[in-house]
Amino acid sequence: MGTRYGAGWGTDVDAVIGDPAIDAVVVASPTPTHVDLLTRAVHAGKAVLCEKPIDLDLARVDACRTGIGTLGDRVRWASTDASTRPSATSGRVPQMVRSAHSNSS
């Protein structure tokens, strides 16, 4: 996919996180690796999109939040799914909006 769209990609985590030409990282690996990869990438100055869940252990999620700051927990399409589906299948990327949410009372 990276080749098709002209995006860089790699399998060496240290090389990707350490590459100053890379601005953002997508963490789409097995859940037990998320906290480590997310933390390392943020500390390296990368913008990070991490698939859910960050971890299955809430203590590890809290430690991650403490170590890196605020975690956003939702990414939604700027318009309805029905109207973005044609864009996604045509190769155009719809605008995305990030919002943070807390269930604390």
N, C-alpha and C positions, 0 to 999 in steps of 0.2 A: 504494500500500500504506500509506503514511504517513497519508493521508486516511482510509482505511478503518479503521485502528486508532487513530486519534487521535494519531499520532506526528508530530513536526515533521520536516521534510526540506527540502533546498534544493540548489541547483546552484552557489551562490557559496561556494566553499571558505572564503574569508576570513571571510565572515559566519557560517558554521556554527562554525568553529573559535573565532572571537572572541565568540560569543554566550554570556554567562554563564549563561543558562537551560539550556544544553545540557550535560549531564553526561557523555555518552558518544558516541563516533563509531564508525561501521562503515566501514572502508576496503575497498571492493569495486570497485576501479577497475583499469585495466590495471597489470600488475606493475611496469613502470618508474616508476610514480608512488607506489608503496607507501612507500618509505623516506622521501620528502619529507613525504607526508601524515601518516604515522605519527609521525614526529619532531615535526612542527608541532603535532599534536593533543596529544601527551604533554606537550610544553613549555607548552601552554596549559592544562594541568591536567585534560585529558579522560581518561576511561577509554577504551581503544581496542581494538576487535576488528578485526584485519586478516586478510583471507583470505591463504592461502598461495599461492605463496611470497612472502616479504617482498621478495626480490630474487633475480635469477639469478646475481648476482656476490657470492660469499661475503665479499669485502672490504667491500662496501657493507653487508651484513648485520652484519658485525663492527663497522663504524663506527657503524651505527645502535644496536647494543647498547651500545657505549661511550658514545654520546651520550645515551641515555635510561635505561640500566640494564637490568635483567633482562627478557628476552623469554620469555613462555610460548609453547609451541609446540603445545599440544593443547587442544582444547575437546571434551568428550565429554558425551553425555547421561548423566544420573545413573542412568538405568535402561537396560535393553536397547533396541535400536532397535525391536524388534517391539512393545514395550509403549508406546513414545513415539509411534509412527506414528499411532495413533488420536487421541491428544491433539493432535498437530500438525495433523491434518486437521480436527479439530473446532473449531479456533481457540484452544484452550488452549495455553499455552506451557509445556513441561515444564521442570523445574529443570535447570540446566546446572552442570557442575563444571569448573573450570579447573585444569589441572595442568601443571607445567613439566617438561621432560625434556631431558637432555643425553646425547649419544652419545659424549662425550669419554671416553677410557680412562685 
